[in-house]
């Protein structure tokens, strides 16, 4: 039998990689997939993209990928079977900027379900001329976390996650899209008005990205034609970035406060921690310790130190309180012992002025939720 020049490249064993790699061409294509179909495609990309990274994609060769049902569900195999069946009819369209035309592709003409040694598998064949649309990474490509993608339940969130990841990968935190172009990429219904597009696609994706990917995605109109919004500018921020910005903003305000105002706020902050009176006095009489206290408190409440389980213990160690000893009690000759009080030279109005400034840092930006 004569050998053909095009032989399938069979992946004998599914190997789950933590990171997906795909071409930007695929990222910005119009895809007709449902949420579950998209998850199947995501796992296919997981195999194909990592093959490309490792230099294992052979030119002019069909590729066959097998995906275990268990990667997609624990028990709803019927839903996976339905999604796999419909996948073979779905199209992808790629915009050709050179001539303004679209290329329409049905990328998965061969999809079947297999049962091998008690394991249910999906087998998908990609024809050789389709493979580069997924795996031609080039100098710029889209890179994202597989688990995050699989956790998303809206196809709009899935697609926006790819677009955000494409830009985030090259540290492009601001980018623009024409509204009609983005509607096309997201495969929005033609009946969608702008308000429908905003609520059902963008805002839905925004919520899921915040909740499941720790990504804050904001946008605003960047160009209008009359009252019609024709272009949007997007900005990407991570929860980590917001936390860092919050701490920096707190630090700037703290630097404008007088020593008396710092002491007042220091006592307010220390009420959230298990500190003894003599430890509190040691902190407020040492400006370095006081500033460290306020910084750590800001970092805790902004979520910058999620690894700290016992804040009291961490605070005591950071301030060196664990190495200090309680001062010996001195018995007054006449009066009963009283807790030391700190007097301030500033007027009451000045103190209140300080409190007003503090409100914007600890009250508004990082409210004291943890008071017991």
N, C-alpha and C positions, 0 to 999 in steps of 0.2 A: 504493500500500500504506500502510495506516494505521500511523503510528509508535506504538510501545508506550511506556508511561511508564517501563519498566524496561529500560534498555539496558546491556549489559556494558561495563565500563570496562577496556579491553584495555591491558596493559602491553606496549608494543611492544619494549622492550629490558630484559633483566635487568640491574639495577644493584646490585652487591654492596656493602652498607653494613657497616662494622666493628661497629656496635652494633645490638642488637635492642631494640625497645620493644613491650611487650604489656600488655594490661589485667591487673590483678590477679585479675579474675574468671577469666580463662583460666589464669593461673598456678595458682590453687587449684582448678581443675576436675579431675575424674577423667577420665583419658585412657587409652584402650585401645591406644595406639600401641606398636609394637615400637621397638627402638633405631633402626633404619634409617628406619622411617616417621616417627619423631620428628624425624630430621634433615631430612627433606623438609618437614615442617611448620615446622621452625625457619627454613628458607630462605623459606618462604611468609610467615612472620611478619616476617622481615627486610624483605621488600618492603612488606607491608601496614602494619607499624608505622612505617616511615619515611615512607610516604605520609601516615599520620595526623599525624605530627610536622610535616610540611610543609603540612598542610591540604589534601591532595589527595584525601581520601576523600569521595566524594559521597554524601549521604543517599539511601536507597531505590534504590540502584543495585547491580546485581551486579558482582562484581569477578573478573576472570580474570587469573591469575598464571602466567607461564611460568618454569620453572626448568631450566637446562641440566644434563644428566647429569654434565657435567664438574665441576660444583660439588660433586658427591657421591662420585665415583669416577673413577679413571683408566682402568680396563679392565673392571670387573665390572658391565657394563651389565645383565646378566641379573638380578642381585640388585636393582638399582634398579627394573627393570620389574616384578618380583614385588611389591616394596614399594609401588609406585605403584598396582598393581592392587588390593591388599588394603586400601589406604588408604580407598577409597571406601566400605568397609563398616564402618569404625571409628567408634565413638561418643565423644562428650564429654558429660559430665553436669555441670551447674552446680547448686550448692546454693543454694536460695532461703531465706535466713535469716528472711524475714518470715513464712513459713508452714511452714518445716521440710520443704518438698518439694524434689524434684529436677527439673531440666529436662534431658531427654535430647535430644541433637542429633546428627544424622549430618551433619557440616559440609561434607563434600566429595563430593556426590553425582555430580559430573562430573569424572572424571580421565581424561586420555588422553595417549598418547605420540605425539610428532610428530618428523618428520625434515625439517628445513628447512636447505637449503644445506649438507648434510653434517653438521649438528649435531643431535644427539638432545636433545629437550626434553620435559619433563613440563608439561602444561597442566592447571591446576586452577581450577575455578570455585567461588566462594563466593556463595551466594544473599544477597540484600540484607539479609534479616532475621538472618543469621548474622554478617555483617561486624562489627557493634558488639561482639560477644562477644570479638573479637580486637583490634579497633582503637579501642574507646572508652577512651582513656587517662585522661581526667579529671585530677584533681589528683594522684592517686597511681597509679603504674604500675610495672611491672617493667622494669628496664634491665639488660642484660648483654652481655658480649663474645661476638660470633658465633663466632670461631675457637675459643674455649675450649669453648663448647657443642658444636661439631662434633667436637672432639677426644675427647669423653667416649664411652665404649663401653658403658656400662651405662645402661639407661633409668631406673634408680633414681637414678644420679648426675646424669643430665640433669634429672630432676624436682626433686631436692634443690638443684641449682644454681639453678634458677629461684626456688625458695622462699627460698634464702639471698640471692639477688640482690634479690628483692623487699624483704626486710628491710634489707639492707645499703645499698640505695639511699636509704633514709630514716634511715640511721645507727642502726638498731635492732639492736644487737649481741646482744641476748637476746630470745628469743621462746618461746612455749609452744604446744604442740599436744596435743589429746586424742589418745591412741594410735589409737582407732578412726577418728577424723577423718583422721589422717595416713595410716593404712593405706588408707583409701578414696581419698584424693588420689593416692597412689602406685600405685593399682590392684593391690595385693597380693592373691595368691590367698586365697580364703576359708579354705583349709586351713592357712594359716600360723599357727603358734603365736607367742607373743610372742618367743621365742628365735629362731624362723625369721625373723621380721620384723627383729629386731635384726641378725642375722648376714648375711642375704641382701640386705637393703635398706639399712639405715642404715650398717652397717660397710663394705659395698661402696661406697656413695656417699662415705663418709668418706675412704676410701683414694684414690679417683679425684680428689676435690676437692683433697686435699693434693698429689697428684702433678702434676695438670694445671692446677689453678686457683690454686695457692698459697693455698688457704683451709683453715684448721683449723676443723673443726666438731666440737664436743663436746656431749654431752647427759647428762642425769641425770634420774631420776624426780623429778617435782615433786608428784605426788599419787598415792596408792595407796588401794585399797579392799581391806582385808585384805592379802593378799600380792600382789594383782593390781595391776600398774602401769597407771594409767588416763590419766596425763598426763606429758609430757616437757618439760623446759626445755632449750632449745638455746642455745649460745653460739658466736658467730662470731669468729674471729680470722684475720688474714692472716699469712703468713710474715713480712712486713715488720713487722707489729706485734710479733710474737714476738721478732724481732731487736732492735727498739728496747727492748722490755722486758728482754731479756737484757743489753744494754749498760747500761741504767739500774741493774739489779740489781748488775752488776759495779762500777759507779761508787759505789754505796752502800757496798759492802764495802771498796773501796779507801779510801774516806774514813775508815774506822775503823782503818786500819793505821798502825802507827808508821813513822817514817822508815826505821829499820833494816829493817823487814819489806818496805817498798817497794823498797829497794835490792836485797834478796835476790831478790825476784820480778822486778825489772827485769833482773838478769843472766840469770835463767832464760828470760825472754821474749826477750831479745836473742840468745840462742843459736839462735833460729829465723830470724835475719836475717844478712845478710852485712855485718857491722860490724867495724871494726878496734878494737883495744884502746883506743886513745886516744879513739875516738868513743864507746865504751861508757862510759869514764870521764867524758867530757864530759856524757853523759846523766845518769848517777847522781849527779853533783855539782850538777845543776841540777834542782830539784824540779819546775819547770814542764815541762821536757823529759821528765822521768821520768813524770809523770802523763799527758802527751800520748802517750808511747810505749804505756803500758798501755791507754789509751782506744782508740787506733788498732788495737792488737792485738785487743782485744775486738770492735771493729767488724768487723775482717777475719773473725774466726772465727765471729761470729754472722751473717755474710752480709749485713752492712749496706752494704758497699761493693763490690758485684759488678762495678762498672765498672773497678775497679783491676786492671790486668793484671800490672804489675810492682810488687809490694809493697815490695821493697827500695828501689827508686827513689822511690816515693811516700813512704815513711817518711823517707828521707834528706832529701827536699825539705821535708816537713812539719815536721821537727825543725830545719831549717836546717843540716844537716850538709854539704850540698853547697856551702855558703859558707864552711865552716871549713877551715883548713889544718892539716895535721899538725904538731904541735909539733916543734921541732928536737931531735934525739936528744942526750942528755947522757951522756958517757962517765964512768962512775964511776971514782974514783981507785984503788980496790982490788978491789971485787967485780965479778963479771960481771953484765951487765944482767939484771934480773928483771922480770916483769910486775907492775905496781903492784897491791898488795893493799889492800883496805879492811878495817879492823878495826872491830869492833862492841863497844860498851860493854855491850850486853845479854848475858845469860847464854845458854848453849846451850839451856836449857829455854825461855827466852823466844823464841828464834829458832824452835824447833820449834813453839811455840804459834802463831807467826805463820804458819808453813807450813800448820798445820792450818786456819787461817782462809782462807788462799789456796786451799786445795784446793777449797773450795766455789765459788770464783769462776773460776779458770783451769783447775782440774782437773776439777771436776764439770760446771760450766756450759759452759765453753769449753775442752775438753781440748786439749792441745798436740799436734795431729795432724801438724803440718807440720815437726816436727823432722827434720832431715836427718842 
